[in-house]
Amino acid sequence: MAQKIFLCGAGFLGPNIATAISQANASGRNNILRRIQLSSRNPDRIHALLHDKIPADHLLPAVAVDITNPKTLVPAFKDASVVVSLVGILHGSPEQFERIQWRGAQNVAQAAKAAGARLVHISAIGADRGSKIPYARTKALGEEAVLALCPDATIIRPSIVFGPGDGFFNRFAKFAQFLPFLPVFGTGSSRFQPVYVGDIGRLVELITRDDPGIRKAADGKIIEAGGPDIFTFRQIMELVLKYTNRWRPIVPVPWAVGMVQGAILERLPPNLFTLTRDQVEQLRYDNVVASPPPTTHVAFDKIMADQGYSLTSVHEILPQYLR
Ligand SMILES: NC(=O)c1ccc[n+]([C@@H]2O[C@H](COP(=O)([O-])OP(=O)(O)OC[C@H]3O[C@@H](n4cnc5c(N)ncnc54)[C@H](OP(=O)(O)O)[C@@H]3O)[C@@H](O)[C@H]2O)c1
């Protein structure tokens, strides 16, 4: 017997989650074979990306879906045991954020419910319905819509995710290559709790198992996923310099200057230096796991430790891909 796990979105996290599920298949850690299907607006890209990493019998052919169009979701989710909702955007108008991160998440939940599939929804630390930042506000509205339709869904809120191919550390590593300095807004004292993409993969692998103990812990719960260490923004820039083996001055940039930069750069086509005013604003806030966790949450490190996993430090992984 085999189950279908549908990964809706195949950007950075999707292929890493697929790899974790495939590794669990190969090791026999779960007694049911899980076949993974990913979606992309360019499904051929997925085949090229994964064919040498994942055995062919663990994968179903990738399909194209648009989460803003529910008609594309219904056939894709047919026969799925679990749907993992991974679509998110970093840039766009407030309307685009609403269409994708709120209404799109709602469409995914509706279609998963209609297919009789469990749902794992990836949100983000900082999701806040009262925020004036569209990313944070629509992440919260998406969570609410998901839980209203699928009260047993598990919501995962990562902090910044790191690993080969990430968009955050790699970007600052490129800055260190091309700029004579590394900027930090304000005093660079906002805190972050970077989490390894492989640990997010293992977490989703655990939750997508049909294990009554894990389901009891995770169904209907929010898991804020942060790594083992907390760093200020300035310390993160120091890590980038250490592991790229470069020296650059770290230069504080006043928030007001950051906003002016954002106002200019957000008008240009997306590129390495793309920065929006909302992203600058977001950097004012800590991005760390709530402590102590509210009763609606379950602790990431505990759920992982219960299954014999410890969380991976940036010091283990950054040197492997930033050098
Ligand atoms: N990476 C992080 O540090 C981080 C931190 C916190 C939270 N998260 C959240 O985790 C989730 C996954 O993150 P990620 O880094 O893997 O994101 P990502 O690399 O940006 O990938 C996003 C995916 O969304 C797809 N997509 C965009 N618009 C779509 C639409 N209308 N219909 C269907 N698919 C669409 C893209 O599809 P195509 O393949 O067609 O381009 C891509 O596969 C997101 O919800 C993100 O907000 C990520």
The ligand as an SDF file (V2000), in Angstrom:
LIG
                    3D

 48 52  0  0  0  0  0  0  0  0999 V2000
   12.4230   30.3330    3.1530 N   0  0  0  0  0  0  0  0  0  0  0  0
   12.2580   30.9240    4.3360 C   0  0  0  0  0  0  0  0  0  0  0  0
   13.2250   31.4340    4.9600 O   0  0  0  0  0  0  0  0  0  0  0  0
   10.8750   30.9730    4.9590 C   0  0  0  0  0  0  0  0  0  0  0  0
   10.7420   31.5250    6.2570 C   0  0  0  0  0  0  0  0  0  0  0  0
    9.4750   31.5860    6.8330 C   0  0  0  0  0  0  0  0  0  0  0  0
    8.3770   31.1150    6.1380 C   0  0  0  0  0  0  0  0  0  0  0  0
    8.5330   30.5950    4.8790 N   0  0  0  0  0  0  0  0  0  0  0  0
    7.3370   30.1200    4.1760 C   0  0  0  0  0  0  0  0  0  0  0  0
    7.5140   28.7850    3.7830 O   0  0  0  0  0  0  0  0  0  0  0  0
    6.8400   28.5530    2.5380 C   0  0  0  0  0  0  0  0  0  0  0  0
    7.8160   27.9680    1.5360 C   0  0  0  0  0  0  0  0  0  0  0  0
    8.9150   28.8610    1.4380 O   0  0  0  0  0  0  0  0  0  0  0  0
   10.0050   28.7340    0.2820 P   0  0  0  0  0  0  0  0  0  0  0  0
   11.2230   29.4350    0.7700 O   0  0  0  0  0  0  0  0  0  0  0  0
   10.1090   27.3260   -0.1780 O   0  0  0  0  0  0  0  0  0  0  0  0
    9.3160   29.6150   -0.8330 O   0  0  0  0  0  0  0  0  0  0  0  0
    9.7690   29.8640   -2.3460 P   0  0  0  0  0  0  0  0  0  0  0  0
   11.1070   29.2480   -2.5930 O   0  0  0  0  0  0  0  0  0  0  0  0
    9.5910   31.2950   -2.6320 O   0  0  0  0  0  0  0  0  0  0  0  0
    8.7030   29.0210   -3.1600 O   0  0  0  0  0  0  0  0  0  0  0  0
    7.4020   29.4500   -3.2580 C   0  0  0  0  0  0  0  0  0  0  0  0
    6.6500   28.5570   -4.1960 C   0  0  0  0  0  0  0  0  0  0  0  0
    5.3720   29.1770   -4.4040 O   0  0  0  0  0  0  0  0  0  0  0  0
    4.9980   28.9060   -5.7310 C   0  0  0  0  0  0  0  0  0  0  0  0
    3.9590   29.8490   -6.1350 N   0  0  0  0  0  0  0  0  0  0  0  0
    3.9780   31.2060   -6.1190 C   0  0  0  0  0  0  0  0  0  0  0  0
    2.7750   31.6900   -6.5120 N   0  0  0  0  0  0  0  0  0  0  0  0
    1.9860   30.6030   -6.7860 C   0  0  0  0  0  0  0  0  0  0  0  0
    0.6470   30.4250   -7.2070 C   0  0  0  0  0  0  0  0  0  0  0  0
   -0.1790   31.4600   -7.4650 N   0  0  0  0  0  0  0  0  0  0  0  0
    0.1540   29.1590   -7.3550 N   0  0  0  0  0  0  0  0  0  0  0  0
    0.9390   28.1050   -7.1200 C   0  0  0  0  0  0  0  0  0  0  0  0
    2.2270   28.1970   -6.7090 N   0  0  0  0  0  0  0  0  0  0  0  0
    2.7440   29.4390   -6.5500 C   0  0  0  0  0  0  0  0  0  0  0  0
    6.2710   28.9820   -6.5340 C   0  0  0  0  0  0  0  0  0  0  0  0
    5.9950   28.2330   -7.6720 O   0  0  0  0  0  0  0  0  0  0  0  0
    6.7880   28.0690   -9.0170 P   0  0  0  0  0  0  0  0  0  0  0  0
    7.5950   26.8010   -8.8750 O   0  0  0  0  0  0  0  0  0  0  0  0
    5.7160   27.9360  -10.0280 O   0  0  0  0  0  0  0  0  0  0  0  0
    7.6210   29.2930   -9.2000 O   0  0  0  0  0  0  0  0  0  0  0  0
    7.2640   28.3150   -5.5440 C   0  0  0  0  0  0  0  0  0  0  0  0
    7.3070   26.9420   -5.7690 O   0  0  0  0  0  0  0  0  0  0  0  0
    6.2520   29.8840    2.1020 C   0  0  0  0  0  0  0  0  0  0  0  0
    4.9080   29.9510    2.4920 O   0  0  0  0  0  0  0  0  0  0  0  0
    7.0780   30.8980    2.8960 C   0  0  0  0  0  0  0  0  0  0  0  0
    6.3440   32.0810    3.1600 O   0  0  0  0  0  0  0  0  0  0  0  0
    9.7590   30.5110    4.2800 C   0  0  0  0  0  0  0  0  0  0  0  0
  1  2  1  0
  2  3  2  0
  2  4  1  0
  4  5  1  0
  4 48  2  0
  5  6  2  0
  6  7  1  0
  7  8  2  0
  8  9  1  0
  8 48  1  0
  9 10  1  0
  9 46  1  0
 10 11  1  0
 11 12  1  0
 11 44  1  0
 12 13  1  0
 13 14  1  0
 14 15  2  0
 14 16  1  0
 14 17  1  0
 17 18  1  0
 18 19  2  0
 18 20  1  0
 18 21  1  0
 21 22  1  0
 22 23  1  0
 23 24  1  0
 23 42  1  0
 24 25  1  0
 25 26  1  0
 25 36  1  0
 26 27  1  0
 26 35  1  0
 27 28  2  0
 28 29  1  0
 29 30  1  0
 29 35  2  0
 30 31  1  0
 30 32  2  0
 32 33  1  0
 33 34  2  0
 34 35  1  0
 36 37  1  0
 36 42  1  0
 37 38  1  0
 38 39  2  0
 38 40  1  0
 38 41  1  0
 42 43  1  0
 44 45  1  0
 44 46  1  0
 46 47  1  0
M  CHG  2   8   1  16  -1
M  END
$$$$
